[in-house]
Amino acid sequence: MSKKKKPAPSREEELEEALVEIDERFEEGKTAAALAAIGAILEGNPEYAPAWFNRALYRQKMGDFEGSLKDIERFMELDPDDPEGPLQQSAVLIERNDLIGAKRACERALELDAEYMDALCNLGIIALKLGALDEAARLFERIIAIDPENASGPCGVAEVHVARGHFDLALASLARAIELDRDEIVDFARTSPTFDAVRSDPRFTRLVD
């Protein structure tokens, strides 16, 4: 009995595997090689949306915000129903301090997925930056209501309490966030200027040590 041949991978599978390899190169610091490889994929497959999305991420990490926005706009043209497109757009616009544009992008993501946690979180961050503390609190409380195990909810509430000068409440919310995702929240709390007002508090030190 002859051995059945393993079916050849589809073009889609080949492209997916190529993106994984390119991502590994980029994470290893081989940025030029990664960009050249993903550029080659796009030259031969200009309708392949995931490659546009990945290159947008790379360009954002490299500080090329204009290039990142152009790539994410192309991704959104090809896949207009994916909320990750406007979410990524909002992340780049936040870095450019275009908070109004970032807010519109988050709202578009939520039109596509009303319970998209990352979009709600970005909207909360934008509200904090704009000084709209009541709006920020409402958004972070909504995250908690939808997903009580998501650390971004209580972490955001903690940031709102710090901004209001309610330090006891801030530390209690921060402790809850750390319970849910210790590594990420501790790293964030240690480096974020949001928590500068409580950084000298021994309770804060105990939480992040």
Secondary structure, 3 states (H helix, E strand, C coil): CCCCCCCCCCHHHHHHHHHHHHHHHHHCCCHHHHHHHHHHHHHHCCCCHHHHHHHHHHHHHCCCHHHHHHHHHHHHHHCCCCCHHHHHHHHHHHHCCCHHHHHHHHHHHHHHCCCCHHHHHHHHHHHHHCCCHHHHHHHHHHHHHHCCCCCHHHHHHHHHHHHHCCHHHHHHHHHHHHHHCHHHHHHHHHHCHHHHHHCCCHHHHHHHC
